[in-house]
């Protein structure tokens, strides 16, 4: 599908908190989305927006570019059992991939860049932002690996939450960061905590 110049989101799914059957068993794959959220009402209006209690979803192999909203935004109702793989995100909103209180999640093989040579209505401050729930902590339920993030304006990769929550939540491996806010020590998850501090 080619989706371009929408007033709000390009693709959106709204679930009902507490009703996991409302949004699930969905694959969003092979779409081209550009110039979404022309109304510019809120940066949370993403090219791909999934809100509410969603689970068992794959978002993969999509091309997202030049949106006033975020590239991929998932929040509300503790989304779980998610794969976000192989997406190419350029110049979208304040964050390329934004995940709030997710668990059992695989974020791999994505390329997220600010490219000054193409339309750039709202330069990305961060490439990947994950905010980890403090309680309860689900040990080692997230994987973030093999992503390339380049030239964001504040932090290439941001992990929010306490050091303990982040360290318990995620397996972080082999991500490449390029530009002013790159951080080279990715051998340990605690390096990712430093990453957030480094970028502020």
N, C-alpha and C positions, 0 to 999 in steps of 0.2 A: 504494500500500500504506500502511496505518496500522500502525505498530509502536510499542508502548508498554509501559513497565514491565518491560523485559528484565532478567535477572540480570546479563548481561555485555553484549556488543556488540549493537547493533540489526541491522546488516548487516556481515558480515565475509568477507574473502577472504584466505586464507593461501597464499602461493606458496612455492616452494623456491628458496633463493638459488642462482643459477647456472643455473636452468632457466626462461628467460624465457617459454617456452610454457605454463608452469603457470598463470599468471594474466594474462589479457590479452583484448583485444577485448570489453570489457565496458562497458555503459552503465548507470549507477545514476541513475535519473531519476524525479522526481515522487513521491518518498516523503515521508511525514510520520512523524518519529520523535521520541518524547518520553519522558522519565523512564527512559532507558537506564542500564545499569550500576548497578542497584539494589544489587548486592553491594558496590559501592564498594571493590573489591579493588585496583584500580590506575587512576589517572587516564588511562592509555593505552588503557583499554577504551572505545572511542569509539562514538558513534552509528553512524558508518561507519568501519570499520577495514580498511585494506588493508596487508598485511604481506608482505614477501618480494619476489622479483624480478618485479614487475608492470610492464606496459607497455600502451600503446594503450588507455587507459581514459578515460571521461568520467564525471564526477560533477557533475550539474547539476540545477538547479531542485528541490532538496530543501528541506524545512522541518524543522529540527532544533532542539529546545528542551529546556531543563530537565534536562540529563543530568549525572550525576556524572562521566561520562567526557568526553573531548574531543568536539567536533563531528565533524570529519573528521581522521583520523590516518593518515598514510602514512609507512612507514619500512622499512628493511631491504632489502638487495639492489639499491640504487640505482634506485628506480622512475623510469620515463622515458616520454615521449610521453603526457603527462597534461593533461586539461582539467578545471579546477574552476571552474565558471561558474554564476552566478545562484542560488547557495544563500542561504537565509535562516537564520542561526544565532543563537540567543538563549540566554544563560545556560548554556553547556556547559563543564563541566570547567575545566581551567586554560587551555585554548587553543581558540579556535574552529576554526581550520585549522592543523594541525601537519604540516610536511613535512621529512623528514630525507634529505639527500643525493639530492635529486631533480634531474633534468635534462630539458630539453625539456618545459617545463611552462608552462601558461597559467592564471593565477589572476586571474579578471576578474569584475566585476559582482556580487560577493557583498556581502551586508549582514550584519555581525557585531556584535551589541550585547549589553551588559548592561542589562537592563530591570528596575528595582527594583519595578515594579508587577506582575510575574508571578513564579511560583515560581522560586527561585534557590538551589538546593542547594549550588552550588559556583561562586562568581563567577569569571568568566574573568579571568585575569591578563593574557592577551594575545589579540588578535583573530586575527592571522595571525603564525605563527612559521615561518621557513624557515631551516634550517641548511645551509649550502653546503659541499660537500666541498672540502677544500683541494687535493687532488691526485687525478686530474688536473682542472684547471679547464676547463670547456667554455664558451668565450666566447659570451655573449649567447644562452644557451639557455633563459632564463626571462623571462616577461612577468608583471608584476603591475600591473594598471591598473583604474581605475574601481570600486574597492572602497570601501565605507563601513564604517568601524569606529568604535564609540562606547563610551565609558564603561567601558573595561577598568580593572583595578585596578593594573596595573604598566606595560604598554606596549601601545599599540594595534597597532603593527606592529613585529616584531622580526626582524632578519636576523642570523644567527650565522655566524661564520667571519671570516677576515681581511678587511680593507678591500679588498685586491687581489682576493680570491676573489669577494666580493660585487659589486664594481664590474665584474668581467669577466662575472659570471653573469647578471645580471638587467637587464631594461629596466623601469624604475619610472616610472609616469606617472599623474597625475590621480586619486590616491587621496585620499579625504576622511577625516580623523581628527577626532573630537569628544571633548571631555572633558579631564580633568586631564592626561592623558598624550598629548594630541595634539601633533604637531609640524608646523609649518606650511610649512617649506621642503621641498617635494617636487620641486623643479626638477631635482635631480641625485640620482643614486643615493647619492652620498656623504652626502647629507642623511639617508638611511636608516641609515647607520652612526651618525650623530649621534643618530638616534632611539633606538637601543639604549642609548647612553650616557645620553641624556636621561632614560630611564625607570628607571635603576638608582640 
